[in-house]
Amino acid sequence: MIYYRELKLDRASESRKDRGWLERQWTQPDCRILVLRNDKSLMRWRDREADTPEVIKLARAEIEKLEPGFDHVVFLGLDDSAPLFALDVSQQHGQGLEAVFRSNEFVDLRDVGWLLDAQQAAQLAYARGLLFWNRHHRYCGVCGSPTRSENGGHMRRCTSHSCGRMHFPRTDPAVIMLVEDLSDPDRPRCLLARNSRFPRRVMSTLAGFVDPLESLEETVAREVHEECGIRVGEIEYQASQPWPFPSSIMLGFRARALDRDIVVDGVEIEEAYWFEVEQLREFGEWGDAGDGFCLPRRDSIARYLVESWIAENSVDR
């Protein structure tokens, strides 16, 4: 399973351009609001010991004291015809905030995404990405004037009459690849590495952003060679994943190694090794205690690439 995609919402792309229509959706009795603060989502725990978080969707009446205006609200879409919005309360403080949210808490989606229903996780990811973009694009990148939210938060317009530039959410393309060594057909291996930003013992696939005027396949080959000194030949697309942490689309590939000697760059990558299937089966989970290596996060496409490779190369397949 690949998390945060296949969102089943009617995004109402044309209707949301009508401010009057948006305001009517905001006042519908069945309107529900996801609440985020500093990129964390409001949740409650049904069973703390079992780690089962519950996504909270508030009714309009429950946030009356917090309504900051449409510049802090984005329209996500129609969920079974019911309007779904997201509200950013990052700038909200005081007793009103505490009274509304009581014993609930703001939780980082990256810590619990795989524990949620797939659609709820996708909705929170969508809300996080759109609110992040709005919060970080309050000024025009052309003239520096303030921008205002339009189209339900899916566009921001420069308020300067001499500029008036329209700004739209951007998604940064990044490749992520599992490199395999099939020089010995009886002992296939894959390359996993630890990025300098990862916790100790966590091993994952290689990844990197696409440069201007570079194809995806060129990016795969460049990143693998830059980070681990490996040249690759055959490159095959596998799958993609929206990754709003903060604003990427991860494009997954598998690449065939032409070299076997690993030379890490020592900057982004601190260590990298070839692993056989049975070795990977002994890996722990991200966050586990112990001294052994750990797999990437369960909600990441890196995990999907590793598990797919294990399934295809298992002895008992």
CORHUSUL-V832442 format. One record per backbone hydrogen bond with DSSP energy under -1.0 kcal/mol. CO is the residue of the C=O (numbers start at 0). NH is the residue of the N-H. E is the energy in kcal/mol with one decimal. If there is no record, write none. Layout:
{{CO | NH | E} {CO | NH | E}}
This chain:
{{6 | 8 | -1.1} {9 | 77 | -2.7} {11 | 15 | -2.5} {13 | 16 | -1.5} {14 | 17 | -2.0} {17 | 21 | -2.2} {18 | 22 | -2.4} {19 | 23 | -1.8} {20 | 24 | -2.0} {21 | 25 | -2.2} {24 | 27 | -1.2} {27 | 30 | -1.7} {31 | 84 | -2.5} {32 | 57 | -2.5} {33 | 86 | -3.1} {34 | 41 | -2.5} {35 | 88 | -2.8} {36 | 39 | -1.7} {39 | 36 | -2.6} {40 | 106 | -3.1} {41 | 55 | -1.5} {42 | 104 | -2.4} {43 | 53 | -3.4} {46 | 51 | -1.4} {51 | 45 | -2.0} {53 | 43 | -2.1} {57 | 32 | -2.4} {58 | 61 | -1.1} {59 | 62 | -1.6} {62 | 65 | -2.0} {68 | 71 | -1.8} {69 | 72 | -1.1} {71 | 87 | -2.5} {73 | 85 | -2.4} {76 | 83 | -2.5} {77 | 9 | -2.1} {78 | 81 | -1.5} {81 | 78 | -3.3} {82 | 31 | -2.2} {83 | 75 | -2.5} {83 | 76 | -1.4} {84 | 33 | -2.7} {85 | 73 | -2.5} {86 | 35 | -2.8} {88 | 91 | -1.7} {93 | 97 | -1.4} {94 | 98 | -2.8} {95 | 99 | -1.8} {96 | 100 | -1.9} {97 | 101 | -2.0} {100 | 103 | -2.7} {104 | 42 | -2.8} {106 | 40 | -2.7} {107 | 110 | -1.9} {108 | 111 | -1.0} {108 | 112 | -2.3} {111 | 114 | -2.3} {112 | 115 | -1.3} {116 | 120 | -2.7} {117 | 121 | -2.0} {118 | 122 | -2.4} {119 | 123 | -2.4} {120 | 124 | -2.1} {121 | 125 | -2.4} {122 | 126 | -2.6} {123 | 127 | -2.7} {124 | 128 | -2.5} {125 | 129 | -2.3} {126 | 130 | -2.5} {127 | 131 | -2.4} {128 | 132 | -2.0} {129 | 133 | -2.1} {130 | 134 | -2.6} {131 | 135 | -1.7} {133 | 136 | -1.0} {137 | 146 | -2.4} {139 | 143 | -1.3} {144 | 139 | -3.5} {145 | 158 | -2.6} {147 | 156 | -2.4} {149 | 152 | -1.1} {149 | 154 | -1.4} {151 | 74 | -2.7} {154 | 149 | -3.0} {155 | 166 | -3.2} {156 | 147 | -2.2} {159 | 162 | -1.2} {159 | 163 | -1.4} {164 | 157 | -2.7} {166 | 155 | -2.7} {171 | 248 | -1.9} {172 | 209 | -2.1} {173 | 250 | -3.0} {174 | 207 | -2.3} {175 | 252 | -2.4} {176 | 205 | -1.3} {177 | 254 | -2.3} {178 | 190 | -2.8} {179 | 256 | -2.9} {180 | 188 | -2.0} {183 | 186 | -2.1} {188 | 180 | -3.1} {189 | 274 | -2.6} {191 | 272 | -2.3} {192 | 203 | -3.1} {193 | 269 | -2.5} {194 | 197 | -1.7} {198 | 201 | -1.6} {200 | 293 | -2.8} {203 | 192 | -3.2} {205 | 176 | -2.5} {207 | 174 | -2.7} {210 | 213 | -1.1} {214 | 218 | -2.0} {215 | 219 | -2.3} {216 | 220 | -2.2} {217 | 221 | -2.6} {218 | 222 | -2.9} {219 | 223 | -2.2} {220 | 224 | -1.9} {221 | 225 | -3.0} {222 | 226 | -2.5} {223 | 227 | -2.2} {223 | 229 | -1.0} {224 | 228 | -1.6} {226 | 264 | -1.7} {227 | 262 | -2.8} {230 | 257 | -3.3} {233 | 255 | -2.6} {235 | 253 | -2.5} {238 | 251 | -3.3} {240 | 249 | -3.1} {242 | 244 | -1.8} {242 | 247 | -2.4} {246 | 171 | -3.0} {247 | 242 | -2.9} {248 | 173 | -2.4} {249 | 240 | -2.3} {250 | 175 | -2.1} {251 | 237 | -3.1} {252 | 177 | -2.2} {253 | 235 | -2.9} {254 | 179 | -2.8} {255 | 232 | -3.0} {267 | 195 | -3.1} {268 | 265 | -1.5} {270 | 193 | -3.0} {272 | 191 | -2.1} {274 | 189 | -2.4} {275 | 279 | -1.9} {276 | 280 | -1.8} {278 | 281 | -1.1} {279 | 282 | -1.7} {283 | 294 | -2.9} {284 | 287 | -2.6} {292 | 283 | -2.7} {293 | 202 | -2.6} {296 | 299 | -1.3} {299 | 303 | -1.3} {300 | 304 | -2.6} {301 | 305 | -2.2} {302 | 306 | -2.9} {303 | 307 | -2.4} {304 | 308 | -1.8} {305 | 309 | -2.4} {306 | 310 | -2.3} {307 | 311 | -2.0} {308 | 312 | -1.5} {313 | 316 | -1.5}}
